[in-house]
Amino acid sequence: MSHIRLAQRVLIGATPFLLAFLVAGCFWNPVKAKGGGDGGGPVVYEIPQSPYNVLNNLKTAYEHRDSVRIGQVYDINYQGTSFDPANLNPITITRQDEIRHVQALYKAPGITSISLTYPGALVRYTDFSDPPGWATITFRDMLLDINDTPDSYHLLSTEGWEFKFIPQSPDSTSPTDTTWKIVRWTEVP
């Protein structure tokens, strides 16, 4: 199930409003994440010196509904592809759509917590059909829990998830002199 479809269920009861909201945009932009998740401490992000760190930052930003940091994990040319489960028509998702999605989660008053869990082993590889320097991580069985008072949503996604990363070099903020961003994401039904 795509994260857009899940957001529709969580926030507005599976109506098409949220998809229109995500695509059309909103004018509200939170500046920081909601709490630290562990008693209110600061939210810690990793230096994006590897695609693995970028996925960890995506997880942290999503769980804390931090639209500023979620925007930082995606390249400006990011393009995501999901599918409408009813008819498998592709849905194209932009960086702004991802940011708006997290803003909508932040704004939803009933959501008390979000937990995103990747499978145990993530394997990075080079897809030789990509431009030079890109990296790919593909996995299945991601777990997403959203507690939305009075309901909770537990999703074990059996779809495939393919993330493509683009290097940013040189970057003096990284010990490796390279940082990474997500440039493509594909949900495989």
C-alpha positions in Angstrom: 0.0 0.0 0.0 1.4 3.4 -1.0 2.2 5.9 1.7 -0.3 8.3 0.0 -3.1 5.7 0.4 -2.1 5.1 4.0 -2.2 8.8 4.6 -5.6 9.0 3.1 -6.9 6.4 5.4 -5.2 7.8 8.5 -6.1 11.5 8.0 -9.4 11.6 6.2 -11.0 8.2 6.0 -9.9 7.0 2.5 -11.4 9.9 0.6 -9.5 11.4 -2.4 -9.2 14.8 -0.6 -5.7 14.1 0.8 -4.2 13.2 -2.6 -5.6 16.5 -4.0 -4.2 18.2 -0.9 -0.8 16.7 -1.4 -0.7 17.6 -5.1 -2.2 21.1 -4.8 -0.1 21.9 -1.7 -0.7 23.9 1.4 0.6 27.1 2.8 1.5 25.8 6.3 5.1 24.9 6.9 6.3 23.6 10.3 9.7 24.7 11.3 10.7 21.7 13.5 9.8 18.2 14.5 7.4 17.3 17.2 9.5 16.4 20.2 12.3 13.9 20.4 10.2 10.8 20.6 12.0 9.6 23.7 10.8 12.0 26.4 11.3 15.3 24.5 15.0 15.2 23.9 16.5 16.6 20.7 16.0 14.8 17.4 19.4 13.5 16.1 20.1 13.2 12.4 23.1 11.4 10.9 25.5 13.0 8.4 24.2 11.8 5.0 27.6 10.3 4.1 26.0 7.1 2.9 22.7 6.0 1.4 22.1 4.0 4.6 22.4 7.3 6.7 19.9 9.0 4.3 17.4 6.2 4.9 17.9 6.5 8.6 17.3 10.3 8.3 14.2 9.6 6.2 12.9 7.3 9.0 13.7 9.9 11.7 12.1 12.8 9.9 9.0 10.8 9.0 8.6 9.5 12.6 8.9 13.0 14.0 6.9 14.6 11.2 9.7 17.0 10.4 9.0 18.5 7.0 12.2 20.5 6.9 14.4 17.5 7.3 12.3 15.3 5.1 12.9 17.9 2.3 16.7 17.6 2.9 16.7 13.8 2.2 15.3 14.3 -1.3 17.2 15.7 -4.3 15.6 18.7 -6.0 15.0 16.5 -9.0 13.4 13.7 -7.0 10.7 11.6 -8.5 8.7 8.9 -6.7 6.4 6.4 -8.3 3.6 4.7 -6.4 0.6 2.8 -7.7 -3.2 3.2 -7.1 -4.1 -0.2 -5.6 -7.5 -0.2 -7.2 -6.2 -0.2 -10.8 -2.4 -0.1 -10.6 -2.2 3.2 -12.4 1.1 4.9 -11.6 1.1 8.0 -9.4 4.1 10.4 -9.7 5.3 12.0 -6.5 7.6 15.0 -6.3 9.8 16.3 -3.5 7.1 18.9 -2.7 4.5 16.1 -2.4 6.7 14.3 0.1 7.1 17.5 2.1 3.4 18.2 2.0 2.6 14.6 3.1 4.8 15.1 6.2 3.2 18.5 6.9 -0.2 16.9 6.8 0.9 14.2 9.3 2.3 16.9 11.5 -0.9 18.9 11.3 -3.2 15.9 12.1 -4.2 16.4 15.8 -5.0 12.7 16.5 -1.7 11.2 15.5 0.2 10.5 18.7 3.1 8.4 17.2 4.6 7.1 14.0 7.0 4.2 13.7 8.7 3.2 10.5 10.8 0.0 10.5 13.0 -1.3 7.7 13.8 -4.9 7.3 17.0 -6.1 9.0 19.3 -6.2 6.0 19.5 -3.5 3.5 21.8 -4.1 0.5 23.4 -1.3 -1.5 24.3 -2.0 -5.1 25.0 -0.3 -8.4 22.4 -0.4 -11.1 24.4 -0.1 -14.3 21.4 1.4 -16.1 21.7 4.5 -13.8 23.9 7.5 -14.4 27.5 7.0 -13.0 27.9 7.3 -9.3 24.3 6.6 -8.3 23.5 3.9 -5.7 20.4 1.7 -5.2 18.9 0.1 -2.1 15.9 -2.3 -2.6 14.0 -4.1 0.1 10.6 -5.6 1.0 8.6 -5.9 4.2 8.7 -2.4 5.6 6.6 -1.9 8.8 4.7 1.3 9.4 2.7 1.9 12.6 0.6 5.1 13.0 -1.3 5.7 16.2 -4.2 8.0 15.3 -6.6 8.5 18.1 -8.9 6.6 18.4 -7.5 4.3 15.7 -4.2 2.7 15.0 -2.8 1.5 11.7 -0.4 -1.3 11.4 0.9 -1.9 7.9 3.4 -4.5 6.9 4.1 -3.5 3.3 5.0 -6.5 1.1 5.5 -4.3 -1.9 9.1 -3.8 -3.1 10.7 -0.5 -2.3 13.5 0.8 -4.5 15.5 3.9 -3.5 18.0 5.5 -5.8 20.6 7.9 -4.4 22.6 10.6 -6.0 26.0 11.7 -4.6 26.7 15.3 -3.8 30.4 16.1 -4.0 32.5 17.8 -2.7 30.8 18.3 0.7 33.0 19.5 3.5 30.3 18.6 6.1 30.9 14.9 5.5 34.1 12.9 6.6 33.9 11.2 3.2 33.6 14.5 1.3 30.4 13.2 -0.3 26.8 13.3 0.9 23.8 11.6 -0.6 20.2 12.4 -1.4 17.2 10.3 -2.7 16.7 11.0 -6.3 14.2 8.2 -7.2 11.8 6.0 -5.3 9.7 3.3 -6.8 7.0 1.2 -5.1 6.7 -2.1 -6.8 3.2 -3.6 -6.4 
